[in-house]
Amino acid sequence: MMKNKNYSIYNMSVKQTLEFWNNLADSREHQLINVSNPTYIRDGTITLKCKCEYEFTTSAKSYYTSKNGCPSCKKRRISETKATLLNVALLKEGKILTKIVILE
């Protein structure tokens, strides 16, 4: 989440403009495609396109508080983490981890 209090979604002194949401999307390497509620964007949903070319729709509030936002990138990172943990466990003959659960 952005540390600057001027970007707080709940800070009423900051006008929640389309420019604000475009800047937030740009900072996450996303492109803002659509907003469901142009008057009060934070109360609606937004559609974005990630640098990985995946399009997704989420609530504006959820997008603001998330670290990434793109479900495709999140899934890829989880898969990479699982593979790394499994490789480390195999190299250490399972002694580094007590249990690895791989969900398919």
Secondary structure, DSSP 8 states (H G I E B T S, - for coil): ----GGG-TT-TTS---HHHHHHHHHHTTEEEEEES-SSSGGGSEEEEEETTS-EEEEEHHHHHHSSS--HHHHHHHHHHHHHHHHHHHHHTTT-S-S------
